[in-house]
Amino acid sequence: QVQLVESGGDLVQAGGSLRLSCAASRIIFSFNAMGWYRQAPGKQRELVATITSGGSTNYADSVKGRFTISRDNAKNTVYLQMNSLKPEDTAVYYCNAQDVSYAYWGQGTQVTVSS
């Protein structure tokens, strides 16, 4: 059983920055891809950013140029650096790890951006 533990969520003012971390209980380069998703109240969960085992990244249009996904294989950890935060970035952020046939999820971390 794979465990993903997110941390780093907080209350921050608009224009501020946060870095989210996702620590995995398994070596992360064994996953096809890892990523961050978010879910705001009353909305569906949406993709924020992904990074493949080969290092390719993908971002939602709403966060391009502001967010950066990265990983540290030695620490089995994936990060999401979030800059120039906006109130509309407020959501619970979830870490995801994708195997060939299964997707793992963390418990989520709350990010709140005040205007």
Secondary structure by P-SEA (a helix, b strand, c coil): cbbbbbcccccccccbbbbbbbbbccccccccccccccccccccccccccccccbbbbbcccccccbbbbbcccccbbbbbbcccccccccbbbbbbbcccccccccbbbbbbcc
